[in-house]
Amino acid sequence: LSLLVSQTELAQRQASQPVTPPSAQRGYLKLFLQSVTQADQGADFDFLMPPMTAVIPRNP
């Protein structure tokens, strides 16, 4: 794929585009945006995580 547009033109087009955060009013996308945890927390729905009942020391 060859673009016949200069890097300057591409940069100008990108700068002129409004930044819109992802949003959803209902459905799976709304559930995903509101409830999925970060990768270090398992990347799962937060309501599927078991409750924390004890603190486990990292360096016993």
C-alpha positions as CSV (number, residue, x, y, z in Angstrom):
1,L,0.0,0.0,0.0
2,S,1.5,3.3,-1.1
3,L,0.1,6.6,0.2
4,L,0.5,9.5,-2.1
5,V,0.3,11.9,0.9
6,S,3.2,13.7,2.5
7,Q,4.1,13.1,6.2
8,T,3.3,16.8,6.8
9,E,-0.2,16.3,5.4
10,L,-0.8,13.2,7.5
11,A,0.4,15.0,10.6
12,Q,-2.0,18.0,9.9
13,R,-4.9,15.6,9.3
14,Q,-4.2,13.7,12.6
15,A,-3.8,17.0,14.5
16,S,-7.2,18.3,13.2
17,Q,-9.1,15.1,14.3
18,P,-11.0,15.5,17.6
19,V,-10.0,13.1,20.3
20,T,-13.1,11.1,21.3
21,P,-12.9,8.7,24.3
22,P,-14.6,5.4,23.8
23,S,-18.1,5.4,25.1
24,A,-21.2,3.2,25.1
25,Q,-24.7,3.6,26.4
26,R,-25.5,-0.1,26.9
27,G,-24.5,-3.6,25.9
28,Y,-21.3,-5.5,25.9
29,L,-19.1,-2.6,25.0
30,K,-20.4,-0.6,28.0
31,L,-19.8,-3.6,30.3
32,F,-16.3,-4.0,28.8
33,L,-15.4,-0.4,29.2
34,Q,-16.6,-0.2,32.8
35,S,-15.6,-3.6,34.2
36,V,-12.5,-5.1,32.6
37,T,-9.4,-4.8,34.9
38,Q,-5.9,-4.0,33.8
39,A,-3.4,-6.7,32.7
40,D,-1.6,-6.8,36.1
41,Q,-4.9,-7.6,37.7
42,G,-5.9,-10.4,35.4
43,A,-7.6,-8.5,32.5
44,D,-10.9,-10.0,33.5
45,F,-14.3,-8.5,34.6
46,D,-14.0,-7.0,38.0
47,F,-17.3,-8.6,39.2
48,L,-15.8,-12.1,38.5
49,M,-12.8,-11.6,40.8
50,P,-13.1,-13.3,44.2
51,P,-13.2,-11.1,47.2
52,M,-9.9,-10.4,49.0
53,T,-10.0,-12.2,52.4
54,A,-6.4,-12.1,53.5
55,V,-3.2,-10.3,52.8
56,I,-0.4,-12.5,51.5
57,P,3.1,-11.0,52.2
58,R,5.3,-10.8,49.1
59,N,8.6,-11.5,51.0
60,P,8.0,-13.9,53.8
